[in-house]
Amino acid sequence: MYLIRHAKSKWSDGKLQDFERGLSNRGAKDLKVMSSYAALRQIKPDLILSSLALRAQLTADSLAEKLEYQERIHYMHELYMVRPETLINILGLQDNQHDSIFMVGHNPELTELANELLKDNIPKLPTLAILAIKLDIESWGDIEGTYGEVDFFVYPKQFRYYMPRAMQKELQL
């Protein structure tokens, strides 16, 4: 499973509610980098669950397009400002045909969820972080009380000073 925090949001329009904020220029640029990273790793989600907040929707849509995800993205108000127990319950209700689930959401909720699912502590998921967690479960219903392990944990600032050639080529840099 993959926990993905939305890309950096735009704060310039003070008239917008938090739920309505889109992406900043940096967020859009970082989204290209991280979606290219996911594509080069050949990550193929079976299911994408996304918060209904605009910045999360834009993040999920962009990742889905880059990864050629053809299924419906499930936009859920229940992924916005909730306790990690609620997120675990949502995951526990998913169909077992889905091996690879993207959950696109917010902080601190995703960081708290990560720390519920891992023995190691993640201090904070930065914007557009992708945390891949390996879970040893037979069914999504078994997720509660289960500890997984980190497969990988990446975020845009890691590529600010060094970017693999394959990513540079993909981004045409």
Secondary structure, DSSP 8 states (H G I E B T S, - for coil): -EEEE---B----TTS-GGG--B-HHHHHHHHHHHHHHHHTT---SEEEEESSHHHHHHHHHHHHHTT--S-EEEEGGGSS--HHHHHHHHHTS-TT-S-EEEEE-TTHHHHHHHHHBSS------TT-EEEEE---SSGGG-TT--BEEEEEE-GGGGSS---HHHHHHHT-
